[in-house]
Amino acid sequence: MAARLETAASEREERLRMEQELRVAREVQMRLLPDLEALRMPSVRATILPAREVAGDYYDLFPLGDGSLAFLILDVSGKGTSAAFYAAETKGVLSALDKQALGPVEVADRLNAIWCQGHDRRLFLTLAYGTFHPRTGRFQFVRAGHPSAFLRRQDGNVLRLHPKGLGVGLSGSRFREALELCEGTLEPGDSLIFYTDGLTEAQAPDDAFYGEDRLEALLAHPTEDLQAAILADVVAFAGGRPLADDLTLLILSR
């Protein structure tokens, strides 16, 4: 009995140590996210909901010298601490690139080249990266294997934006030629919506997936707070079922 008690106490200590490490990892990861209030950009809304203590999703924003904003949303294959580590690594690489001089295609291509040099092909990530000018509404982005983006017009018209692109890390030679640049302009009242597949793959109690069609239908309805409306609809759809994957949402508006 004494041996069993000693083993149980040791296991409890180890469990508490791991829980503490995960709490610290989550705090560090949250600090890596951009401070939207400090950026003073009311045109941007973003949130991340980890399925576990830490997430393999990530988003970032970089103000550029011409008044525009470079934005990123990504999803590393897998979940948990290892995926969170690779997401943080990608932040470091992107921070070092000259996003003012390099367009979205060049930035994504360099990210892919660096990723392919340092990681096994079985490890990859999807992303959407681009630039947006809050004053003019001009935007451009590339989609590297990531879910479709949506353009929601002020009048309720919704367009699904699905430019071609391979996931980062899947090919060192074919990545750039597979990328397609998507460009356009947001008029006053318009919004661009980016998300990770944790949103569209949220499941209801009957195992049905939320899906892009339901999101598109929701976007067609008028709402004062688009982010709150999307998250509330996903929660209602899931009916109390926990997220199976990290969910990240990034909205750019004019």
C-alpha positions, 0 to 999 in steps of 0.5 A, spaced: 500 500 500 505 504 501 508 503 494 502 504 491 501 511 495 508 513 493 506 511 486 500 515 486 503 521 489 509 521 484 504 521 478 500 527 481 506 531 482 508 529 474 501 531 472 501 538 476 508 539 473 505 538 466 499 542 467 503 548 470 508 547 463 502 548 459 499 554 462 505 557 462 506 555 454 499 558 453 500 565 456 507 565 452 503 563 446 497 569 447 503 574 448 505 572 441 499 575 438 498 582 436 495 587 441 489 590 437 488 595 442 495 598 441 495 597 434 489 602 434 486 599 428 478 598 429 478 595 422 481 589 424 477 583 429 481 577 431 480 571 436 483 564 437 480 559 441 485 553 442 482 546 442 487 544 447 491 548 452 495 551 446 494 552 439 497 550 432 493 556 429 496 563 429 494 570 426 499 576 426 498 583 424 504 588 421 503 595 420 507 597 414 510 604 412 505 606 407 499 605 412 497 598 410 497 592 414 500 585 413 496 580 415 497 572 416 493 567 419 495 560 419 494 552 421 500 548 423 498 540 421 497 537 428 495 540 435 498 541 442 504 544 444 508 541 438 504 545 433 504 551 437 511 551 437 512 551 429 506 556 429 511 561 434 517 559 429 513 561 423 512 568 427 519 569 427 521 567 420 515 572 418 518 578 422 524 577 419 522 578 412 521 585 409 514 585 408 514 592 405 518 590 399 516 583 398 509 582 395 504 576 398 507 571 393 514 573 395 513 572 402 509 566 402 515 563 397 520 565 402 516 562 408 515 555 404 523 555 402 525 556 409 520 551 412 522 546 407 529 546 409 528 545 416 522 540 416 520 533 414 515 534 408 510 530 413 509 537 417 506 542 413 502 548 415 496 552 411 496 560 411 493 566 408 497 572 407 496 579 404 496 586 405 490 591 406 490 598 406 484 601 411 484 607 408 483 605 401 480 598 402 485 595 397 487 588 399 491 582 396 493 576 399 495 568 397 492 562 400 497 556 401 492 550 402 488 554 407 480 554 407 476 559 402 476 566 404 469 570 404 468 577 401 462 580 404 459 586 401 455 592 405 449 590 401 449 583 403 452 580 397 457 574 399 463 572 395 467 566 396 475 567 395 479 561 393 485 562 389 490 557 388 495 555 392 499 549 396 500 548 403 507 550 406 512 545 406 508 540 401 513 542 395 519 546 394 519 546 387 512 547 385 510 552 391 511 558 387 508 557 381 501 554 384 500 560 388 495 565 385 494 572 387 487 575 389 486 582 389 480 587 390 478 593 394 473 593 400 468 599 399 465 602 406 461 597 410 465 591 406 469 585 410 474 580 408 473 574 413 479 569 414 478 563 418 481 556 420 478 549 419 476 549 426 470 553 424 468 549 418 469 543 422 466 544 428 461 538 429 454 538 432 451 533 437 449 529 430 456 529 428 454 534 422 460 539 420 458 546 420 461 547 413 463 553 409 455 553 406 453 555 413 458 560 414 456 563 407 449 563 409 450 567 415 454 572 412 449 574 408 445 576 414 445 583 416 449 584 423 452 589 427 458 585 430 460 580 425 465 576 429 460 575 435 455 573 430 459 568 427 462 565 434 455 565 437 452 561 431 458 556 431 457 555 439 449 554 438 451 549 432 455 545 436 450 544 442 455 544 447 460 539 444 467 541 445 472 544 439 475 538 436 480 543 432 483 550 434 478 555 431 481 562 429 477 568 426 480 574 422 476 579 420 478 586 416 473 591 415 472 598 412 
